[in-house]
Amino acid sequence: MGKVRITQVKSAIRRPADQKKTLIALGIKKLNTAREMEESPAVLGMIRKVEHLLKVEKV
């Protein structure tokens, strides 16, 4: 599997608590922060849950 770079582009304010916890689990704490992660079913599932807040790029 490859790597994926995720960047938070929208705020988590006024979002459900489970979406905020998902962002924290992905390692994203602030707006416009990016993180590279290995693609795995667990990571892709978390990304899918909050994809409206993220920008996702293949690396």
N, C-alpha and C positions, 0 to 999 in steps of 0.2 A: 504494500500500500504506500501511497505517496504522502506528501505533507500538504497542509492547508494553512493559509494565513487568515486569521479572523481579526477584524477591526470593528470596534463598537462605533457606530455612526449616529445612533439615536439614543436619547436619554432613557434611563430605566425608571425615571420618576413617573408616578401614576400607573405603574405596571403591577400585575399580580406578584405576590411574594415568591411564588415558585419560579417565575421568570427571572427575578432578581437573584435568587439562589443559583439558578442555572448559569447566569453570567459569572458569578463568583466561582462556581465549580469549573468553568472554562478558564479561569485565571484572569478575567477582565474586571478591573476595578474602577476605571475612569473612562470617560468619553475619549474617543480617538486613540485609545491604546490598542496595540496590535500584539498578536501572539501567534507563533507557529506551532502547530501540533501535528502529530501523526494521525492519519485518517484511520479511524476504527469505527465499528458500528456504534459504540457508546458515544464517541465524540460527535459523529454525524447526527445521531439522534438528538443530542443536546443542541447542536447548531440548528437543526430543523425546528426545534421548539422556540428559538428566539431569533430566527433568521430575519425577521422584520426589523430588528435592532442592529444587525450586523452587515458588514461587507465581507464576502468570502472569496478568496482567491486561491487557486491551485499554485503550489510552489514547485 
